[in-house]
Amino acid sequence: MHVVQTITAIHDRYLSTSPNSRQTVAEVYHWSRAIALFNRKLSTPIQPSDRDALWSAAFLASAIAFSSIEASGPEEAWPLRHSEPSDLEWLRMSVGKVAIWDVTNPLRPDSIFHTIAEKDETGTRSSTSTASRIVGVPSAFTQLCGLDNSPTVDSNPYHAAVHVLVPLLYIECDQSTIGRFLAFVSYMRPAFQRLLEQKDPRALLLLAYWYAKVCHSLWWIARRAMLECQATCLYLERYHAGETAIQELLQFPKMQCGLVA
């Protein structure tokens, strides 16, 4: 109940005629209660009748974490602003959702999510293959990320991210394809996550491309994606201006997030 009330309050603020980037008292209250109750439930044996409710709560909690950004412009957004402990908290929440998937198994025949989940899982499974060869990767990405010299997910921390991202470059992000786009986040490998935490320029560039594809999509994704896409592009322009390949590849996300016409 508290998870639903939290996301309803966020959506109401989003739809306001004068939307504010700051969380309301109602959002903070219901979100804190939701997290406390969710953690309590996970600390006890999971009953079969709880599985669908837990998966619903996990998905909504991930959406809440992603939509909760208090920056009013790119200068106040990660990675451009000073580092804080809460940086990429939304990413940790999204990755943790995979563990809830394993516990609740929305693919099971008696799940209310069975049909939808099966479709998403199929797309995810093909997207996260550990195959060494990635088909259709632009040569600029191959060279920048060193995919020719270390072509496997175990030898190259960028490999899995590129493998999931490249097919997304050729489709639009909408209600019917959102599961495939979210797979990019849910199945990031720990090595790639560490690179993002360290503000590695190649990892940031790949994330900027993902942001660029989703920044005009669903309401709970759009605001953070737009602001952090802008902030990421500006960060790479300022601190990696001498890396020609990165600057050339930045043109697409810059256009998508409105930094250039």
N, C-alpha and C positions, 0 to 999 in steps of 0.2 A: 504493500500500500504506500509506504513512504517513498519507495523508488518512483512509483507512478506519479505521486504528488510532486516530487522534485522535478521530474522532467516536464510535467505540466506547467509548473511555475516558470521554468526556463523558457518554455515555448511561449507562454504569455508575455514574458519580457521581450522575447524576440519579435513578437507580433505588435508590440506597443508602437504607438505613433512617434514616441521619442525614446527608443530603446537605450538602456543603460548597460554598460559593460560590467558593472558591479553586481555581485550576487545579492539577492534580497534576503531579508531575515528568514522568510518562509523557506527559501531554497536551502539555506545553511542548516536550518533546523531539521527539515525532512531528510536531507542528505546525510547528516550525522547520524540520525536515527536509523536510516536505511543501512548504512555501513555497519553500525553496531549489531543490528539484527541479523544481517547477512553473515557477518563473522561468527556470531553465536550459532547460527544454523550449520555453518560449515565445520564447526568444532564438535558436532555431535554426529552420530551415524545417520547417513542419508536414507530416508525412507523412500520406497518406490513412488509413493504418491507425491513426494516433494520435488521430483526431478524436473518436471516441466516448469514449475514455478521458479526453481533455482536458475534454470537456463534463461528464462525470461528476465529475471532480476539481473543476471550477469550481463546480458546483452544491453539492457537499459542502463546499467551502471557504467558500462563502457561508453555508451553514447553520452551520458551525463559528464563523464570525465573529459571527453573530447570537446564537448560544447562549452565547458566552463573555462573561459579565457577572459581575463579582466583587462587585457591590453586594449588601449583605444587607438593605437596606431602601430606600425611596424617597429618603431624605435623602442617600444615597450614590450615587444614580443621576442620570444626565443627564436633564434640564437643570438640576436643582435644585442639584447639587454644583458646586464651582468648575470652571471650564473647564479642559480638558486637551487636549494635542495629539491624543490618541486618540479624542476625542469623534467620534461618528458614523462611526467606522472601518468598522463593519458596513455602513453605507449606501454608502460608497465601494466596498467590496468587491462589494456587490450590483449597483451600477451598472456596475462594471467587467465583471461577468459578461456584460453585453450584448455587449461586444467579443469575448468568447470565443464567444458564439453566432454572431456574424458569421464568425469564422474557421472554426468547426467545422461550422456549418450542420446542426443536428440534423433539419432538414426534408428533407434529401436522401433519396432512396428507399432507399439501402443502409444508412441509419443504424438502429441498434437502437431509437432513440428516435423514429423517424419518426411513428408513430401518435399517441403522447402529445404530442410536440412540435407536431404539426400542429394538434391540438385547442387547446393552450395558445396557439399563435401566432394562431389565429383569434380567441380571446377577447381577446388582447392588442391585436391590430390594431383591433378595434372599440372597445376601451377607450381607446386612445390617439389616436383620430381628432382631426384638427385642425379639425373643424367648429366654427363660431363659436357655435352655439346648443347649450346643454346641456339636455336634456329631463329634467324631474322634479326639478330642484334645489330644495330647500326655500328659501323666500324669505329666511329668516334668513341662509343661506349666501350667497345672491346679493347681498344688501345688504352683509353684512360684508366680503366679498371684492371688492366693486365690479364684479361681473360684468355689470351693466347698462351701466355707463359705458365699460368696456373689455372687450368680450366675446370676444376672441380669444386664442389661446395666445401670440401674439407681443406683444400689448399688455398682458397681465395674467399675472403669474407664478403666480397661484393657479389659473388656468383649467384647465390639464391635470390638476393634482392633484384638483380637484373633479370633473372629468369622469370620472376613473377611480374615485374614491371613492364617488360617489353610488350607482351600481348595487350596490355591495358592501353598502350599508346594509340592503338588503332580502333578503340571502341569508346563510346560515350558513357559517362557515369550517370546512371539513372536508377530508378526503382528496380528495374529488372536485372541490372548488372552490378548493383552495389555489393553483393556478396563477394564477387571476384575482386573488387577494389579493396575491400576490407581484409581479404586474405593477405594482401601485401604487408599489412601491419601485424596481423595475428601470427604470421609465420616467419617474422624476422628472426634470424638466428642471433644468439647471444653476442657473437663476435661483431656483427653489424650494429647491434644496439650499442655496444661499447664505443664503436667508432662515432656514432651519433652523439653520445655523451661527451666525447672528446672533441666534437665539432670538426671531425675529419672532412675535408672539402669534397671528396668524392662521395662519401656517404650523404652529405648534405645535398649535393647535387641530385642524387637519386631521389631523396625525399622531396626535394623541390619539384621534381617532375610528377611525383605522385600527388602532391598538393595541387599542382597546376591542373591535373585531371579531375580532381574532386571539388575544387573551390567554387564551382557553380552548380553543385548538386544539392543534396538534401540539407535542410535547414540546420541540423545539428552538426554538420560537417563544415558547412560553407565558411563560417566566420573565422574559425581557427585556421582552416586551410588557406584562406585568403591572406590573413595577417602574417602567418608564419611563412607562407610562400614569399611574400614581399620581404620579410625580415631575413630570410635565408638568402635570397638573391642579393640584397644589399650587403649582407655579411660577406658573401663570396666576392662581391665587387670590391669591397674595401680592403679585405685582408688577404685576398688571393688574386689580386689584379694582374700579377705577372704570369699566371697560368693560363696561357692562350686557349688551350682546349676547353677548360672549364668556362671561360668567358664566352666562347662561341656557343657552347651547349646551353648556356644560361638564357639565350634569347627566347626560347620557347616558354619556359616558366615566367619570364618577365612579361611577355605579351599576355599570357593567360591571367596573370594577377594584376594587370593594369599598370605596370611600371613603365611600359613603352607602348606606343600606339601600334 
